[in-house]
């Protein structure tokens, strides 16, 4: 890193543009999101919705808070998306028996849509990894997971 970055009084807009982790990660995230959304469009799901359904299938949560933590989402944003998925008939909620928590599971319709979307996700993922390199992406995904854990510990 440039020596002049250590003194914030000398940081220039160019320094920010060339080094900002938030900027680079958001630009990349938006492009990746558009890529996957384009592939999923005919299923009626967006990648965020698909990721929620996938997380629920992987490990049904005991609460919306647990799911938000797993996905790294704000609880209120997740709640709005979950409510849309319930309204579409793709998710159902039921008491978990753990305090007043409601668990989530896919409905029969949700399962069908998920399976259709999974095929589209596979196509999108294959295209993505062929663009960026499968090995490079595997390495980057591990690093992003590790970085996420480090950042999470500071929040």
C-alpha positions in Angstrom: 0.0 0.0 0.0 1.2 3.5 -0.7 3.0 5.3 2.1 0.8 8.3 1.7 -2.3 6.2 2.5 -1.1 5.9 6.1 -1.8 9.6 6.6 -5.5 10.2 6.0 -4.9 13.9 5.3 -3.0 13.0 2.1 -5.5 10.4 0.8 -6.8 11.4 -2.6 -9.9 10.5 -4.4 -7.8 8.4 -6.7 -6.4 6.5 -3.6 -10.0 5.7 -2.6 -11.0 4.7 -6.1 -8.0 2.3 -6.4 -8.2 0.7 -2.9 -11.7 0.9 -1.4 -12.8 -2.6 -0.5 -16.4 -1.5 -0.2 -16.4 -0.1 -3.7 -14.8 -3.1 -5.4 -16.9 -5.6 -3.5 -20.1 -3.7 -4.3 -19.3 -3.3 -8.0 -18.4 -7.0 -8.2 -21.5 -8.0 -6.1 -23.9 -6.0 -8.4 -22.5 -7.6 -11.5 -22.6 -11.1 -10.1 -26.1 -10.5 -8.8 -27.2 -9.4 -12.3 -25.6 -12.4 -13.9 -27.4 -14.8 -11.6 -30.7 -12.9 -11.7 -30.7 -13.0 -15.5 -30.4 -16.8 -15.4 -33.1 -17.2 -12.7 -35.5 -14.7 -14.3 -37.8 -17.3 -15.9 -38.3 -19.0 -12.5 -39.7 -15.8 -10.9 -36.9 -15.8 -8.3 -34.1 -13.4 -7.8 -30.7 -14.7 -6.5 -31.4 -13.4 -3.0 -34.7 -15.3 -2.8 -33.0 -18.4 -4.2 -30.3 -18.1 -1.6 -32.9 -17.9 1.1 -34.7 -21.0 -0.1 -31.4 -22.8 -0.5 -30.3 -21.9 3.1 -33.6 -23.1 4.5 -33.3 -26.4 2.6 -29.7 -26.8 3.7 -30.5 -26.2 7.4 -34.0 -25.2 8.4 -33.6 -22.3 10.8 -35.3 -22.0 14.2 -35.8 -18.3 13.7 -35.5 -15.4 11.3 -32.6 -14.1 13.3 -30.7 -17.4 12.9 -31.3 -17.2 9.1 -30.3 -13.6 8.9 -27.1 -14.4 10.7 -26.3 -17.3 8.4 -26.9 -15.2 5.3 -25.2 -12.1 6.6 -28.4 -10.1 6.0 -30.2 -7.4 8.1 -33.1 -9.1 9.8 -35.6 -6.5 8.6 -34.6 -6.9 4.9 -34.7 -10.7 5.3 -38.1 -10.5 6.9 -39.5 -8.5 4.0 -38.1 -11.0 1.5 -39.4 -14.0 3.5 -42.9 -12.4 3.7 -42.9 -12.1 -0.2 -41.9 -15.8 -0.5 -44.7 -16.8 1.9 -47.1 -14.6 -0.1 -46.0 -16.4 -3.3 -46.7 -19.7 -1.6 -43.1 -20.8 -1.6 -42.4 -20.8 2.1 -44.4 -21.6 5.2 -43.7 -20.7 8.8 -44.6 -22.8 11.9 -43.7 -22.7 15.6 -40.4 -24.4 16.3 -41.2 -25.1 20.0 -38.2 -22.9 20.9 -39.6 -19.9 22.8 -41.8 -17.9 20.4 -39.7 -18.6 17.3 -41.2 -19.5 13.9 -39.3 -21.9 11.7 -39.4 -21.8 7.9 -39.8 -24.5 5.4 -40.5 -24.8 1.7 -44.0 -25.6 0.5 -44.6 -28.1 -2.2 -44.8 -25.3 -4.7 -41.6 -23.8 -3.2 -39.8 -27.1 -3.6 -40.9 -27.3 -7.3 -39.7 -23.7 -8.0 -36.5 -24.3 -6.1 -35.7 -27.3 -8.2 -36.3 -25.3 -11.4 -34.2 -22.5 -10.1 -31.4 -24.9 -9.1 -31.0 -26.0 -12.7 -30.8 -22.3 -13.8 -28.4 -21.6 -10.9 -26.2 -24.4 -12.1 -26.1 -23.0 -15.6 -25.3 -19.5 -14.2 -22.6 -20.8 -11.9 -21.0 -22.8 -14.6 -20.9 -19.8 -16.9 -19.5 -17.6 -14.0 -16.8 -20.0 -13.1 -15.7 -20.5 -16.7 -15.4 -16.7 -17.0 -13.4 -16.2 -13.8 -11.7 -19.5 -13.6 -12.9 -22.4 -11.5 -9.8 -22.7 -9.4 -9.5 -18.9 -9.0 -13.1 -18.7 -7.8 -12.7 -21.6 -5.4 -9.7 -19.8 -3.8 -11.5 -16.5 -3.8 -14.7 -17.9 -2.3 -12.6 -19.4 0.6 -10.9 -16.0 1.1 -14.2 -14.1 1.0 -15.6 -16.5 3.6 -12.6 -16.0 5.8 -12.7 -12.2 5.4 -16.4 -12.2 6.2 -15.7 -14.0 9.5 -13.0 -11.5 10.4 -15.2 -8.5 9.6 -18.2 -10.0 11.4 -16.2 -10.2 14.6 -15.7 -6.4 14.5 -19.4 -5.6 14.1 
